[in-house]
């Protein structure tokens, strides 16, 4: 089932507009190319509506947020909504500053998002409208474990139901839900936290999956999450004693490029709730 989502990305080759983190913009572009899509990166208010109009999906990432890009995000999001294109929100660091929290909430009020991808702290902030996060990582007490999984699922389902969207809460165990049906995904490797921008890459890639699978948004988001985690495992198996996190970053992109639908179906580890 999930492999079909990847097959559609490779067949459709969606063009994805990214208003994203300038720290990881190159990696986001490369992960889109690797999965079978194509990237456009622009955040100028004067052209975002035109660019979004020719794309199949829009990825909005708050990683290096500044006030000058917020109007561009809103213009692009409204245009994508008007055209029926999927829009993804990555609320990086929501809860860590007033600007980030207020911007995330404003975007949620003015744009309908097909999917929201974040960690536990970010998702909790969007549910409650306030919160605390340490950088872009969930606080240790908020990490999803087997003991906290049920509570984390309820949190993700709450946001999905409230916003009528798909929520992907990523961590050691990934949760993808539309509020009614939930995937708990156990792919991935701890080494993925040793590189900058793994979450940003996933958000870009997820937007491509959403764009190529408009009738199966929940399964598309789950497929992207499982694919990234599986590729993280494959990348680690390729590591030698001389390799470090820079090599791992490249191996991860290589693994996404080489991943087949059959490998995704065989290697995805998840349960449905």
C-alpha positions as YAML, in Angstrom:
chain: A
units: angstrom
residues:
- id: 1
  name: UNK
  ca: [0.00, 0.00, 0.00]
- id: 2
  name: UNK
  ca: [2.66, 2.54, 1.00]
- id: 3
  name: UNK
  ca: [4.84, 1.57, -1.94]
- id: 4
  name: UNK
  ca: [2.09, 2.69, -4.29]
- id: 5
  name: UNK
  ca: [2.45, 6.21, -2.86]
- id: 6
  name: UNK
  ca: [6.13, 6.28, -3.83]
- id: 7
  name: UNK
  ca: [5.36, 4.86, -7.26]
- id: 8
  name: UNK
  ca: [2.94, 7.73, -7.86]
- id: 9
  name: UNK
  ca: [5.59, 10.31, -6.89]
- id: 10
  name: UNK
  ca: [7.99, 8.83, -9.43]
- id: 11
  name: UNK
  ca: [5.29, 8.79, -12.11]
- id: 12
  name: UNK
  ca: [3.89, 12.26, -11.49]
- id: 13
  name: UNK
  ca: [7.19, 14.11, -10.79]
- id: 14
  name: UNK
  ca: [5.44, 16.89, -8.83]
- id: 15
  name: UNK
  ca: [6.95, 20.37, -8.73]
- id: 16
  name: UNK
  ca: [7.04, 21.59, -5.12]
- id: 17
  name: UNK
  ca: [7.23, 25.20, -3.96]
- id: 18
  name: UNK
  ca: [9.23, 25.57, -0.76]
- id: 19
  name: UNK
  ca: [9.26, 28.57, 1.58]
- id: 20
  name: UNK
  ca: [11.74, 26.96, 3.86]
- id: 21
  name: UNK
  ca: [14.69, 27.01, 6.22]
- id: 22
  name: UNK
  ca: [17.75, 28.61, 4.58]
- id: 23
  name: UNK
  ca: [20.01, 26.41, 6.72]
- id: 24
  name: UNK
  ca: [18.68, 23.29, 4.96]
- id: 25
  name: UNK
  ca: [17.30, 24.60, 1.69]
- id: 26
  name: UNK
  ca: [19.88, 22.70, -0.40]
- id: 27
  name: UNK
  ca: [19.15, 19.42, 1.37]
- id: 28
  name: UNK
  ca: [15.41, 19.94, 0.88]
- id: 29
  name: UNK
  ca: [15.98, 20.48, -2.84]
- id: 30
  name: UNK
  ca: [18.12, 17.37, -3.10]
- id: 31
  name: UNK
  ca: [15.70, 15.15, -1.15]
- id: 32
  name: UNK
  ca: [12.91, 16.22, -3.50]
- id: 33
  name: UNK
  ca: [15.01, 15.32, -6.52]
- id: 34
  name: UNK
  ca: [15.98, 12.03, -4.88]
- id: 35
  name: UNK
  ca: [12.38, 10.95, -4.25]
- id: 36
  name: UNK
  ca: [11.31, 11.78, -7.80]
- id: 37
  name: UNK
  ca: [9.95, 15.31, -7.45]
- id: 38
  name: UNK
  ca: [11.35, 18.74, -8.38]
- id: 39
  name: UNK
  ca: [11.95, 21.79, -6.16]
- id: 40
  name: UNK
  ca: [11.41, 25.54, -6.44]
- id: 41
  name: UNK
  ca: [12.61, 27.74, -3.60]
- id: 42
  name: UNK
  ca: [11.37, 31.30, -3.30]
- id: 43
  name: UNK
  ca: [9.95, 33.46, -0.50]
- id: 44
  name: UNK
  ca: [9.63, 36.83, -2.25]
- id: 45
  name: UNK
  ca: [6.15, 38.24, -1.75]
- id: 46
  name: UNK
  ca: [6.17, 39.58, -5.30]
- id: 47
  name: UNK
  ca: [6.35, 36.18, -6.97]
- id: 48
  name: UNK
  ca: [5.12, 33.47, -4.58]
- id: 49
  name: UNK
  ca: [1.58, 33.43, -6.00]
- id: 50
  name: UNK
  ca: [2.88, 32.98, -9.54]
- id: 51
  name: UNK
  ca: [5.30, 30.26, -8.47]
- id: 52
  name: UNK
  ca: [2.71, 28.40, -6.41]
- id: 53
  name: UNK
  ca: [0.35, 28.51, -9.39]
- id: 54
  name: UNK
  ca: [2.69, 26.37, -11.49]
- id: 55
  name: UNK
  ca: [3.52, 23.91, -8.70]
- id: 56
  name: UNK
  ca: [1.72, 20.85, -7.41]
- id: 57
  name: UNK
  ca: [2.25, 21.50, -3.70]
- id: 58
  name: UNK
  ca: [3.50, 24.06, -1.16]
- id: 59
  name: UNK
  ca: [5.82, 23.43, 1.78]
- id: 60
  name: UNK
  ca: [5.91, 26.17, 4.46]
- id: 61
  name: UNK
  ca: [8.70, 25.81, 7.04]
- id: 62
  name: UNK
  ca: [9.29, 28.20, 9.95]
- id: 63
  name: UNK
  ca: [12.89, 27.13, 10.57]
- id: 64
  name: UNK
  ca: [14.54, 30.49, 9.91]
- id: 65
  name: UNK
  ca: [11.47, 32.63, 10.39]
- id: 66
  name: UNK
  ca: [11.55, 36.39, 9.96]
- id: 67
  name: UNK
  ca: [8.68, 38.81, 9.69]
- id: 68
  name: UNK
  ca: [9.43, 39.69, 6.09]
- id: 69
  name: UNK
  ca: [8.47, 36.23, 4.85]
- id: 70
  name: UNK
  ca: [5.16, 35.88, 6.71]
- id: 71
  name: UNK
  ca: [3.12, 37.83, 4.10]
- id: 72
  name: UNK
  ca: [4.67, 35.66, 1.40]
- id: 73
  name: UNK
  ca: [3.67, 32.51, 3.28]
- id: 74
  name: UNK
  ca: [0.10, 33.72, 3.57]
- id: 75
  name: UNK
  ca: [-0.14, 34.78, -0.09]
- id: 76
  name: UNK
  ca: [1.31, 31.47, -1.29]
- id: 77
  name: UNK
  ca: [-0.90, 29.45, 1.04]
- id: 78
  name: UNK
  ca: [-4.08, 31.21, -0.02]
- id: 79
  name: UNK
  ca: [-3.20, 30.74, -3.68]
- id: 80
  name: UNK
  ca: [-2.51, 27.04, -3.14]
- id: 81
  name: UNK
  ca: [-5.85, 26.69, -1.31]
- id: 82
  name: UNK
  ca: [-7.60, 28.48, -4.17]
- id: 83
  name: UNK
  ca: [-6.08, 26.03, -6.66]
- id: 84
  name: UNK
  ca: [-6.71, 22.96, -4.53]
- id: 85
  name: UNK
  ca: [-3.01, 22.19, -4.08]
- id: 86
  name: UNK
  ca: [-1.81, 20.46, -0.90]
- id: 87
  name: UNK
  ca: [-0.08, 22.71, 1.63]
- id: 88
  name: UNK
  ca: [2.14, 21.46, 4.47]
- id: 89
  name: UNK
  ca: [3.13, 23.36, 7.61]
- id: 90
  name: UNK
  ca: [6.36, 22.59, 9.45]
- id: 91
  name: UNK
  ca: [6.05, 24.75, 12.62]
- id: 92
  name: UNK
  ca: [9.73, 24.57, 13.55]
- id: 93
  name: UNK
  ca: [10.32, 25.78, 17.11]
- id: 94
  name: UNK
  ca: [6.69, 26.73, 17.75]
- id: 95
  name: UNK
  ca: [6.49, 27.50, 21.45]
- id: 96
  name: UNK
  ca: [10.09, 28.69, 21.73]
- id: 97
  name: UNK
  ca: [9.31, 32.33, 20.94]
- id: 98
  name: UNK
  ca: [6.28, 34.59, 20.74]
- id: 99
  name: UNK
  ca: [6.93, 35.29, 17.04]
- id: 100
  name: UNK
  ca: [7.03, 31.61, 16.13]
- id: 101
  name: UNK
  ca: [3.97, 30.69, 18.14]
- id: 102
  name: UNK
  ca: [1.89, 33.61, 16.92]
- id: 103
  name: UNK
  ca: [2.98, 33.08, 13.30]
- id: 104
  name: UNK
  ca: [2.09, 29.39, 13.42]
- id: 105
  name: UNK
  ca: [-1.33, 30.18, 14.87]
- id: 106
  name: UNK
  ca: [-1.92, 32.94, 12.31]
- id: 107
  name: UNK
  ca: [-1.04, 30.62, 9.45]
- id: 108
  name: UNK
  ca: [-3.43, 28.00, 10.79]
- id: 109
  name: UNK
  ca: [-6.22, 30.58, 10.86]
- id: 110
  name: UNK
  ca: [-5.61, 31.95, 7.37]
- id: 111
  name: UNK
  ca: [-4.57, 28.82, 5.43]
- id: 112
  name: UNK
  ca: [-5.98, 25.32, 5.30]
- id: 113
  name: UNK
  ca: [-3.13, 22.87, 5.61]
- id: 114
  name: UNK
  ca: [-3.35, 19.39, 4.14]
- id: 115
  name: UNK
  ca: [-0.74, 18.24, 6.64]
- id: 116
  name: UNK
  ca: [1.21, 19.48, 9.65]
- id: 117
  name: UNK
  ca: [4.55, 17.86, 10.51]
- id: 118
  name: UNK
  ca: [6.30, 18.55, 13.80]
- id: 119
  name: UNK
  ca: [7.69, 17.08, 16.98]
- id: 120
  name: UNK
  ca: [5.74, 16.60, 20.20]
- id: 121
  name: UNK
  ca: [6.47, 20.07, 21.62]
- id: 122
  name: UNK
  ca: [5.49, 21.79, 18.37]
- id: 123
  name: UNK
  ca: [2.28, 19.81, 18.00]
- id: 124
  name: UNK
  ca: [1.39, 20.42, 21.65]
- id: 125
  name: UNK
  ca: [1.91, 24.14, 21.14]
- id: 126
  name: UNK
  ca: [-0.47, 24.17, 18.18]
- id: 127
  name: UNK
  ca: [-3.09, 22.31, 20.21]
- id: 128
  name: UNK
  ca: [-2.81, 24.48, 23.31]
- id: 129
  name: UNK
  ca: [-1.71, 27.74, 21.74]
- id: 130
  name: UNK
  ca: [1.27, 27.91, 24.11]
- id: 131
  name: UNK
  ca: [4.11, 25.72, 25.20]
- id: 132
  name: UNK
  ca: [7.82, 25.36, 25.62]
- id: 133
  name: UNK
  ca: [10.34, 23.66, 23.41]
- id: 134
  name: UNK
  ca: [14.10, 23.38, 23.57]
- id: 135
  name: UNK
  ca: [15.37, 24.48, 20.20]
- id: 136
  name: UNK
  ca: [13.64, 22.26, 17.65]
- id: 137
  name: UNK
  ca: [13.77, 19.08, 19.78]
- id: 138
  name: UNK
  ca: [10.98, 17.87, 22.02]
- id: 139
  name: UNK
  ca: [11.72, 18.07, 25.72]
- id: 140
  name: UNK
  ca: [12.92, 14.75, 27.12]
- id: 141
  name: UNK
  ca: [9.71, 14.26, 29.09]
- id: 142
  name: UNK
  ca: [7.73, 14.72, 25.89]
- id: 143
  name: UNK
  ca: [9.51, 12.12, 23.80]
- id: 144
  name: UNK
  ca: [7.24, 9.43, 22.41]
- id: 145
  name: UNK
  ca: [7.99, 6.10, 24.05]
- id: 146
  name: UNK
  ca: [5.95, 2.94, 24.41]
- id: 147
  name: UNK
  ca: [4.83, 4.29, 27.80]
- id: 148
  name: UNK
  ca: [3.67, 7.66, 26.41]
- id: 149
  name: UNK
  ca: [2.46, 6.47, 23.01]
- id: 150
  name: UNK
  ca: [-1.25, 6.49, 23.82]
- id: 151
  name: UNK
  ca: [-1.07, 10.05, 25.16]
- id: 152
  name: UNK
  ca: [0.93, 11.18, 22.11]
- id: 153
  name: UNK
  ca: [-1.58, 9.59, 19.76]
- id: 154
  name: UNK
  ca: [-4.42, 11.45, 21.48]
- id: 155
  name: UNK
  ca: [-2.51, 14.73, 21.15]
- id: 156
  name: UNK
  ca: [-1.91, 14.24, 17.42]
- id: 157
  name: UNK
  ca: [-5.49, 13.11, 16.85]
- id: 158
  name: UNK
  ca: [-6.77, 16.19, 18.66]
- id: 159
  name: UNK
  ca: [-4.91, 18.57, 16.35]
- id: 160
  name: UNK
  ca: [-5.89, 16.59, 13.27]
- id: 161
  name: UNK
  ca: [-9.55, 16.65, 14.27]
- id: 162
  name: UNK
  ca: [-9.55, 20.31, 15.24]
- id: 163
  name: UNK
  ca: [-7.89, 21.44, 12.03]
- id: 164
  name: UNK
  ca: [-9.32, 18.79, 9.68]
- id: 165
  name: UNK
  ca: [-5.85, 17.88, 8.51]
- id: 166
  name: UNK
  ca: [-3.26, 15.12, 8.61]
- id: 167
  name: UNK
  ca: [-0.80, 15.42, 11.49]
- id: 168
  name: UNK
  ca: [2.62, 13.77, 11.40]
- id: 169
  name: UNK
  ca: [4.23, 13.83, 14.83]
- id: 170
  name: UNK
  ca: [7.78, 12.60, 14.35]
- id: 171
  name: UNK
  ca: [10.21, 11.21, 16.91]
- id: 172
  name: UNK
  ca: [11.50, 7.82, 18.02]
- id: 173
  name: UNK
  ca: [8.03, 6.50, 17.20]
- id: 174
  name: UNK
  ca: [6.28, 8.44, 14.44]
- id: 175
  name: UNK
  ca: [2.54, 9.09, 14.56]
- id: 176
  name: UNK
  ca: [0.57, 9.96, 11.43]
- id: 177
  name: UNK
  ca: [-3.16, 10.55, 11.79]
- id: 178
  name: UNK
  ca: [-6.21, 12.23, 10.31]
- id: 179
  name: UNK
  ca: [-7.99, 12.08, 13.65]
- id: 180
  name: UNK
  ca: [-9.84, 8.88, 12.78]
- id: 181
  name: UNK
  ca: [-7.15, 6.51, 11.51]
- id: 182
  name: UNK
  ca: [-3.63, 6.50, 12.91]
- id: 183
  name: UNK
  ca: [-0.31, 5.01, 11.81]
- id: 184
  name: UNK
  ca: [2.32, 4.33, 14.49]
- id: 185
  name: UNK
  ca: [5.57, 3.95, 12.56]
- id: 186
  name: UNK
  ca: [8.74, 2.45, 14.00]
- id: 187
  name: UNK
  ca: [11.25, 2.99, 11.20]
- id: 188
  name: UNK
  ca: [14.35, 5.16, 11.65]
- id: 189
  name: UNK
  ca: [17.77, 5.25, 13.31]
- id: 190
  name: UNK
  ca: [19.24, 7.42, 16.12]
- id: 191
  name: UNK
  ca: [21.91, 8.67, 13.69]
- id: 192
  name: UNK
  ca: [19.22, 10.70, 11.96]
- id: 193
  name: UNK
  ca: [19.37, 13.17, 14.86]
- id: 194
  name: UNK
  ca: [23.08, 13.79, 14.19]
- id: 195
  name: UNK
  ca: [22.43, 15.74, 10.99]
- id: 196
  name: UNK
  ca: [20.83, 19.16, 10.57]
- id: 197
  name: UNK
  ca: [17.58, 19.31, 8.69]
- id: 198
  name: UNK
  ca: [16.27, 15.77, 8.65]
- id: 199
  name: UNK
  ca: [12.83, 17.06, 9.62]
- id: 200
  name: UNK
  ca: [12.98, 19.80, 7.00]
- id: 201
  name: UNK
  ca: [13.84, 17.22, 4.36]
- id: 202
  name: UNK
  ca: [10.95, 15.04, 5.46]
- id: 203
  name: UNK
  ca: [8.52, 17.95, 5.24]
- id: 204
  name: UNK
  ca: [9.62, 18.71, 1.69]
- id: 205
  name: UNK
  ca: [9.40, 15.05, 0.68]
- id: 206
  name: UNK
  ca: [6.02, 14.64, 2.38]
- id: 207
  name: UNK
  ca: [4.67, 17.55, 0.33]
- id: 208
  name: UNK
  ca: [5.72, 15.69, -2.82]
- id: 209
  name: UNK
  ca: [3.94, 12.55, -1.64]
- id: 210
  name: UNK
  ca: [0.80, 14.57, -0.85]
- id: 211
  name: UNK
  ca: [0.91, 16.23, -4.26]
- id: 212
  name: UNK
  ca: [1.21, 12.94, -6.12]
- id: 213
  name: UNK
  ca: [-1.48, 11.19, -4.07]
- id: 214
  name: UNK
  ca: [-4.29, 13.70, -3.72]
- id: 215
  name: UNK
  ca: [-6.91, 11.02, -3.01]
- id: 216
  name: UNK
  ca: [-4.91, 9.32, -0.23]
- id: 217
  name: UNK
  ca: [-3.45, 12.12, 1.92]
- id: 218
  name: UNK
  ca: [-3.16, 10.08, 5.13]
- id: 219
  name: UNK
  ca: [-1.49, 7.13, 3.42]
- id: 220
  name: UNK
  ca: [0.74, 9.51, 1.44]
- id: 221
  name: UNK
  ca: [1.98, 11.21, 4.62]
- id: 222
  name: UNK
  ca: [2.53, 7.85, 6.33]
- id: 223
  name: UNK
  ca: [4.44, 6.56, 3.30]
- id: 224
  name: UNK
  ca: [6.76, 9.57, 3.34]
- id: 225
  name: UNK
  ca: [7.46, 9.14, 7.07]
- id: 226
  name: UNK
  ca: [8.09, 5.40, 6.72]
- id: 227
  name: UNK
  ca: [10.27, 5.96, 3.65]
- id: 228
  name: UNK
  ca: [12.48, 8.49, 5.42]
- id: 229
  name: UNK
  ca: [12.87, 6.25, 8.44]
- id: 230
  name: UNK
  ca: [13.64, 3.20, 6.33]
- id: 231
  name: UNK
  ca: [16.22, 5.17, 4.36]
- id: 232
  name: UNK
  ca: [17.76, 6.29, 7.66]
- id: 233
  name: UNK
  ca: [18.25, 2.63, 8.52]
- id: 234
  name: UNK
  ca: [19.72, 1.85, 5.11]
- id: 235
  name: UNK
  ca: [22.07, 4.83, 5.32]
- id: 236
  name: UNK
  ca: [23.42, 3.68, 8.69]
- id: 237
  name: UNK
  ca: [24.14, 0.18, 7.39]
- id: 238
  name: UNK
  ca: [26.35, 1.76, 4.75]
- id: 239
  name: UNK
  ca: [28.54, 3.58, 7.30]
- id: 240
  name: UNK
  ca: [32.19, 2.58, 7.74]
- id: 241
  name: UNK
  ca: [34.47, 3.34, 10.68]
- id: 242
  name: UNK
  ca: [35.79, 6.36, 8.78]
- id: 243
  name: UNK
  ca: [32.38, 7.88, 8.13]
- id: 244
  name: UNK
  ca: [30.70, 10.58, 10.20]
- id: 245
  name: UNK
  ca: [27.54, 12.63, 10.08]
- id: 246
  name: UNK
  ca: [28.49, 14.34, 6.79]
- id: 247
  name: UNK
  ca: [28.74, 10.98, 5.07]
- id: 248
  name: UNK
  ca: [25.53, 9.84, 6.72]
- id: 249
  name: UNK
  ca: [23.70, 12.87, 5.31]
- id: 250
  name: UNK
  ca: [24.78, 11.93, 1.80]
- id: 251
  name: UNK
  ca: [23.99, 8.25, 2.33]
- id: 252
  name: UNK
  ca: [20.49, 9.20, 3.47]
- id: 253
  name: UNK
  ca: [19.83, 11.16, 0.27]
- id: 254
  name: UNK
  ca: [21.30, 8.28, -1.76]
- id: 255
  name: UNK
  ca: [18.99, 5.83, 0.01]
- id: 256
  name: UNK
  ca: [15.95, 7.95, -0.84]
- id: 257
  name: UNK
  ca: [17.08, 8.05, -4.46]
- id: 258
  name: UNK
  ca: [17.51, 4.25, -4.57]
- id: 259
  name: UNK
  ca: [14.40, 3.28, -2.60]
- id: 260
  name: UNK
  ca: [11.89, 1.20, -4.54]
- id: 261
  name: UNK
  ca: [8.17, 0.79, -3.86]
- id: 262
  name: UNK
  ca: [8.78, -2.88, -3.17]
- id: 263
  name: UNK
  ca: [11.44, -2.06, -0.56]
- id: 264
  name: UNK
  ca: [9.10, 0.41, 1.11]
- id: 265
  name: UNK
  ca: [6.28, -2.11, 1.35]
- id: 266
  name: UNK
  ca: [8.62, -4.78, 2.69]
- id: 267
  name: UNK
  ca: [10.52, -2.55, 5.13]
- id: 268
  name: UNK
  ca: [7.85, -0.23, 6.56]
- id: 269
  name: UNK
  ca: [7.14, -1.15, 10.18]
- id: 270
  name: UNK
  ca: [3.87, 0.25, 11.48]
- id: 271
  name: UNK
  ca: [0.65, -0.54, 13.25]
- id: 272
  name: UNK
  ca: [-2.79, 0.93, 12.59]
- id: 273
  name: UNK
  ca: [-5.09, 2.26, 15.29]
...
